[in-house]
Every structure is written in structure tokens, then in C-alpha cells.
Amino acid sequence: MHHSEPPGNLAPHIPADVYQRAQATGQPVVIVVNNEPTGFPWQRVLIPFAIAGAVVAGGWGLAAALCWLMDVAAHTATAIAGAVAGPLGVGGITLKLTQSKNK
């Protein structure tokens, strides 16, 4: 084990005089290990960016879905207009899809 590695399951070094005094008096030895992470807290930064990225991707997906829906609707209207070539009535509403040649 290198000196730069964290102790893991092994206790850090206890000075001999402290250990002998604890053995003689029966007092417990309290070992305080600093577990604060060193360096930059990447998780604090990455989570908001991940959420923002998901929102942007969802927005692009929604825009693409709407464009596809409008394209399908336009093709459907064109197909209906080409097939009917005259007034189209549904429920009492009549649409004139093409202009008549008799003006």
C-alpha cells in the first residue's frame, strides 16, 4: 500500500504513545478521517446540463413531430383535392377545392 492511497478498511496510523495510553487507561481512541471529496464537484454541474440537454432534445423532437404531422396533413389534403376535384361537403359544410372552369 502506497502512502498516497486512502486507508480503506485499514485504520490510519495511531502514534505508539496514544495507543499505549489507551491500553493502560481503557479509554477509546477516536480516529477522525476526513471524507470530503477533493477537487471539483462534477455532479453539481453535470445534472443541470443533463436536464437542459433533455429539454432541448425533447423540444427538437416535438418540432420534428409537428412538422411531420403538418406534412402528412398537407399530403392528405392534396390527395383528397385531387380525387374529388369539386365541392367537398362534410356535415353541412361544403368546401370548394378547385375553381370551376365556367366563370
N, C-alpha and C positions, 0 to 999 in steps of 0.2 A: 504494500500500500504506500502510495506516494504521500508526501506531506500536504500537497495541494488538494487532495481528494477529500470530500466530506466524509465524516466518520461512518455514516450509515448506521448499522446495528451496533457498532463498537462505540464505547464511551470515549469522549475526548480524554486527553492526558490529565491525570489528577496528581498534583505535586505530592511527593512522598510524605512531607511533614503534615499536610492536611489529612492524608489517608491514615497515618499513624495516630493523629489526634482523634479522628473519628472512631477508629478502632478502640482506642483507650477509653474514650468517654461515652461511646454508644450513640453519639449524635449522627444524624444522617448528613450526607454530603449532597448538597443541591448543585446540580450541573445545569447551567443555563446555556442553551445553544441558540444562536441567532439564526432563525429560519427565513429571514427576509430575503426575497429574491434580489439578486444584484443585476443591474442592467436595466434596459428599457422594458416597461410592461407592454409587450406587443398585443396582448389580448384586449387591453383597453382601447387600442386603436383599431384593431382588425375587425372587431364585432360591428361597430358603426359603419365601417366601409363595406362589410359584407351585407348588412341590411340595406344600405343605399344602393349597392350593386343589384340586389334582388329587386328593389323597387324600380330601378331603371330598366332591368331586363323585362319585368312584368309590364311596364309601360310600352316598351317596344313590341312586346307580344300582343298587347291589346290593340295597338295601332295597326299591326300587321293583320290581325283578325278582322278588324273593321274594314281595312282595305280589301281583303279577300271577300268579305260579305258584300260590300258595295259592287265589286266586280261581278260576283255571281248574280246579284240583283239586276245589274245592267245587262248582262247576257240573257237573263231570263226575260226581261222586258223586250229586248231586241228579238228574241225568238218568238215571243207572243205577237209582237207587232208584225213580224214577217209572216207568221202563219195566218193571222186574222185579216190583215190588210183592209180594215174597215172599222166601223164603230164597235167598241167592246163595252158590253154592259154587264155589271155585276150589282145585284141588289138595288136596282133603280138608278144607279149612277152609270152614265154612258160616257166613255172616253173616245174621242176621235183620234185614232192613232196615225192616220195618214190623211193628207189633203186630197180631196176629190179632184179629178181632172176637169170636171164640169164647173167652171167658175163663171 
